[in-house]
Amino acid sequence: MIIYLHIGYHRTATTWLQKNFFPVLDGLTYVGRIYQNNAHNLGWINPLSQADDNQYLKRELLGKLNPYLGSTRPLLLSDENFLRPGRVELALARLADLFLGHEVRFIITVRRQSELIGSRYRKDRLVHPNWKYSLEQALDQEELACVYPLCKAVEGCACRLRGSKSISLPFYDYDLLETRIRRQFASARIHFTVLEALATEPVEELTRLKHFLGASIIDLKSTASYPPENKSFAEPLSLEMTSYLFKQFKVSNSKFEQRCGVNVSRWGYC
C-alpha cells in the first residue's frame, strides 16, 4: 500500500493544506487533523514521536491505523506534530517499523528559515505572553529534545525553567532532515512544497503536489486561493537577524538544493 506522509514543518501553510487542499483530493483516503469535519483525527502522531520507549504502544497505534491500511486507495496522513526537535530520528525509526511492508512517501513543506523561525518565535510569544525574551535568547545551536504538548505535565520543563521557548537551529536544516529520512527510508520518494512558491504561484505549486500524490481535483483554481490573511507574513525580522540566519543555513540550503533538486535559491534560501 502507498502511504503519503505530510509531516510539516509548522508555520508552512500546513493548516491551509489540511483545510482547503487535502480533503478535496480524489483518488486517495485523507486522514489528517480535524478541520471543518473534513478529516479524521486519529491522535496517533504524539504517541509515535513523543512517547518514551516504556510508554510507546505499537499495537495501540496499529489498532487506530488498521482500518485504513487495508484499503486499495493510497492513504494520506497529515500532521506537522510529527516533526519535533530532538525526536525526529526516533519517530522515523518507529515509523519504518510501523509501516513495514508498505511504500512510504513523504511530503515536506518548507519556508525560508529566517521567515519560518521568525514566525515560530512570534507564535511562541503569543502562547506565552508573560515570557519576556528576545529571539536571540531563544536560539539554540544544539537540537534540544522537545516533548510538546506532553511537557504540559512535565515538571522541570527546560523552556519553562528559563522562561523562553527554545528554537533549535539544527532542526530547521532541510538537508539534515532529508538525510535522516534516507537513513530509514533509503528509496522513499520525497516531495518538497516551497511556501514562497505556493504564495506567488499557487496553481503551479499545487499542481506539482497533486501530481506527486497521483490524485485528481475538479477545479484546482477554485482551491488555489493561498495565501489567506495571515499575520505570519508581517513583522519582519531585523536586518541583522535575517542576515545571521541566512548565513547560518546558506551552505546546507545549497546542498539541499543540489541533492534534492528543489530550486530554493530563487527564493533567497542561499
Secondary structure as GFF3:
##gff-version 3
##sequence-region A 1 270
A	DSSP	beta_strand	2	6	.	.	.	ID=ss1
A	DSSP	alpha_helix	14	16	.	.	.	ID=ss2
A	DSSP	pi_helix	17	21	.	.	.	ID=ss3
A	DSSP	three_ten_helix	22	24	.	.	.	ID=ss4
A	DSSP	beta_strand	29	32	.	.	.	ID=ss5
A	DSSP	alpha_helix	45	50	.	.	.	ID=ss6
A	DSSP	alpha_helix	58	69	.	.	.	ID=ss7
A	DSSP	beta_strand	75	78	.	.	.	ID=ss8
A	DSSP	three_ten_helix	80	82	.	.	.	ID=ss9
A	DSSP	alpha_helix	88	98	.	.	.	ID=ss10
A	DSSP	beta_strand	103	110	.	.	.	ID=ss11
A	DSSP	alpha_helix	113	127	.	.	.	ID=ss12
A	DSSP	alpha_helix	135	138	.	.	.	ID=ss13
A	DSSP	beta_strand	139	140	.	.	.	ID=ss14
A	DSSP	three_ten_helix	150	153	.	.	.	ID=ss15
A	DSSP	alpha_helix	158	162	.	.	.	ID=ss16
A	DSSP	beta_strand	167	168	.	.	.	ID=ss17
A	DSSP	three_ten_helix	169	172	.	.	.	ID=ss18
A	DSSP	alpha_helix	174	184	.	.	.	ID=ss19
A	DSSP	beta_strand	190	194	.	.	.	ID=ss20
A	DSSP	alpha_helix	195	200	.	.	.	ID=ss21
A	DSSP	alpha_helix	202	213	.	.	.	ID=ss22
A	DSSP	alpha_helix	220	223	.	.	.	ID=ss23
A	DSSP	three_ten_helix	231	233	.	.	.	ID=ss24
A	DSSP	alpha_helix	239	260	.	.	.	ID=ss25
A	DSSP	three_ten_helix	265	267	.	.	.	ID=ss26
###
